[in-house]
């Protein structure tokens, strides 16, 4: 979370922040605006019994000491100047806080993490990240906020108020509420990345992104989930994670009423309605709705298999395939058929199995009208029409229409015979050959039984 440059602390801010500023104030401020107490009529008394006096400009009630400070919001008077830069302030306490941006002093430390702050109010606001406290509630709806400034910004949704001038980008016409955000945005056009990581060669367009990136080197994860022991380097990632506990899905599709926990997931889902496939393969004419699907597809061209099984050294193009494969080692079968209690290691196998109960065969061959229960069976069948044999033996250059046929053939080269007879020491390269062999034991047993029966008579 970026620590902001201290702004003028106005009376309209919460009493909590005002009292914190007073604690930091060490010397009295000269009453440049002369207001005689005897000339002021007390408006009312506050909860502590102190007299409140009315401001003649806006008729709000203030204690006499605060009234003098408050008057500067109307006159614009800023008698306290920074000797390091050209900024000036209406209060000496604000000048002291500002001076820490030059000295780098951050005397207020968080006990939960390693962060420090130049102002006590910034620390108190930061602590709410850990506690989850959101004391500033909207009276119009049920939303609450960690900062008063966030509540003020939110209130503009209800009032329609626009209190800032639009800072417009001349390149694309986007508008921003403050100049600093516009400057960062302009770098997306210029490519400027002035903030460099000292650990690696990466550069960033803004200081905040660099700060987040540094956590990949330090391992810092200051945002912890109270429901489980997971922690995160970015607050937004924690917020997304929290929805796995709450079940909250605030992003709803207007086409089909499906809801999603993340805005980006909804955006991807919308492409199922629009048919949009913005990610195209440069090697072939295939396009995809998700970037990760394109990356996975590109590996079919490059042959890259970056995901390795630690148990057997098999490699896979995508992490989901590795995850499914790992279940062959662990024996985990999390997908249950409710019809017959059979379990499966992956959801696609369960779906194929369910068709044995329903009899559904949705994959139709357009050449001969034969239907199949899964897409891979149709794909293999189509090769009987096309004559395609894409699976090549590297030993003898023979081609096969199915991968399973190639695997069987490879055993003629390797000599592998994985199917062992439990009755004798023979082993076989194919299961069908083992089954044929087992009949020799069955027929031998029957013959011996017959001979024993004859001899007994």
C-alpha positions, 0 to 999 in steps of 0.5 A: 500500500503506497504511503501518500504525501501528507495533505492538509489535514482538514477539520472535516476528517474524523476526530481520531486523526485530528487527535493524533495530529494534536499528539504530535504537535509540540509547540503552540501555533501563532494565532495569525487570525485574531479571533477574540473569545469574548466576541464569539457567542458559544453555539453549544457544548460538545460531549466533553462539556467544552464550548463550541463556537460557530464559524461565520463562513460555514456556520460549523461548530468548533472549540475556540482553539480549533476555530482559529485553525479552521479559519485557515481553510477559508483564508487559504493561509499557510504560514509554515513553510518547508525549507527543503522545498516550496511547500507550505502548511496551515499547521506546524504539525503538518509541516513536521510530518512533511519534513519526514519525507525529506529526512526519511524518518518513519518513527511509527512501526507496525508490530504485525509486520516490518512496515514503518510510517512517518505519521501515526494516522498512517500507522493506524490506517495500516493496522486495520489491514491486519485487524480487518477493521472498517470503522467508516460506514456508508449510511446509504448502503451497507459498505464500510471502509478502512479509511475516511478518504475511501468513504468520501470517494465512495459517497460520490457514487450516491451523490453524483458529486465530482470534486476533482477535475479530470486529468485527461491523457492526450494519447487515449483520452482516459481521465484520471482524478489526480496528476500522479495517476496520469503520469504513471498511465502515460508511461504505458504509452512511452514505455518508460520504467524508471523504477529498477529492481536492484536484485534483478534486471526488471524495471517498473513504471511506478514505485508501488509496483516495484515495492510489491515486486521486491517481495518476490525476493524478500519472501515478505507476505504481510497480508494473512488470512484469518481463516487459514494459515495462508499469507499473501504479498498483495492485499488484492490477492488476499481479498480474492482468497477470502472469497474462497471462505465466504463463497462470495461471487460478486461478479454476475454474468448478465447473459446466463446469471452465473456468478464469479469471485473475480472480475477477470474470470467473468471477463473470460466467461463472457467470451463463451457468449461473444465467441471472442478468441483474442489469443492466436497461434502464429504457427497455425490458425488456432485461436483461444479465449484464454492466454494460458490456453494459447501458451499450453497450445504453443508447447505442442509446436515447441515440444516444451514440457516444463512440468516434471513429476518428482516421482517418475521424471515424466514431463507435462505441457501444463500443470493440470496434467501433472496434477492429474498424473500425480494421483497415479502415485498417490492413488487419490481418486476424488471424483465419485460416480453417484450411480455405482460408487466408482471413483476417478482421478480426474473429472474428464474420466468421471464424465466419460464413465457417466455416459456408460450409465446414461448411454449418451454418445454425443460424438458423431462421425460424419462419415459413417454415422457411428457415435462415441461416448468421448471425443478421443474415441471419435478422433481415433476412429476418424483415422480409419477414414483418413488413413492418418497414422501420426504416431511414429516408432523411432526405432523402425519408422513404423506409423500407427493410428493410435498411441496405445498401438505404438506403445504395444509395438515399442515392447518388441524393441525394448523386450518389455513384458509387463504382464506376468503369469502368477502360475508360472514364470512366464511374462508377456508384452500384451494383456491379451497374450497373458489371458490366452496363456492362462487358459493353458493352466485352466485346461491343464487343471481340467485334464489332471482332474479328469485323469485323477477321476478315472484312476480312482474308479 
